């Protein structure tokens, strides 16, 4: 793995709001198959009402989720994913995502992801678990602070 790709994988794997369940080997596979894309400030990554062809993993820059019913949408930062709802449901996007700054990202199209998942079923399991965790967190943030999950109780070690 090149130094640049290693740094990008480090950004992706260290995000607490990214694909947190992927392993180092998973990230190497993802980085190898992803296509690097660039968006200028104001360009649309995901367009509401249009069917996407995969997901974006932000490497640099930020993007804003634009939800018509909300004054201010969530910010997507380096290490985070967008386009996952459309990917999961294989439907049109429910919101737009617009670059707030110049953005560099990895794009993984549906066909590439499905091929990876067929070859590496455990990658698929960790990928979908990560998506579920992210979507649950985002929903809790929209509902409000009182919806936070209770802290886990640490079991005493023997």
MONOR-V775754 format. One record per pair of residues at least 24 apart in sequence whose ideal C-beta (glycine too) atoms are under 7 Angstrom apart, sorted by the first residue. I is the first residue (numbers start at 0). J is the second residue. Records with the same first field share a line. If there is no record, write none. Layout:
I = J / J
//
This chain:
0 = 27
4 = 30
7 = 58
10 = 58 / 77 / 78
11 = 56 / 78
13 = 78
14 = 77 / 78 / 79
16 = 78 / 79 / 133 / 136
17 = 78 / 79 / 80
18 = 80 / 126 / 129
19 = 129 / 132
20 = 125 / 128 / 129
21 = 125 / 126 / 129
22 = 125
25 = 122 / 125
28 = 115 / 119 / 122
29 = 107
32 = 107 / 111 / 115
33 = 105 / 106 / 107
34 = 106
35 = 103 / 105
36 = 104 / 106
37 = 103
38 = 98 / 102
39 = 98 / 101
40 = 98 / 99 / 100 / 101
41 = 97 / 98
42 = 98
43 = 95 / 97
44 = 81 / 96 / 98 / 102
45 = 81 / 82 / 85 / 92 / 95 / 96
46 = 92 / 95
47 = 92 / 93 / 94 / 95
48 = 91 / 92
49 = 91 / 92
50 = 85 / 90 / 91
51 = 82 / 85 / 86 / 92
52 = 108 / 109
53 = 82 / 86 / 106 / 107 / 108 / 109 / 112
54 = 80 / 81 / 82 / 83 / 86 / 107
55 = 80 / 81 / 82 / 104 / 106
56 = 80 / 104 / 105
57 = 102 / 104
58 = 103 / 104 / 105
59 = 102 / 103
60 = 98 / 100 / 101 / 102 / 103
61 = 99 / 100
62 = 96 / 97 / 98 / 99 / 102
63 = 97 / 99
64 = 94 / 96
65 = 94 / 95 / 97
66 = 94
73 = 137
80 = 133
83 = 130
87 = 130
//
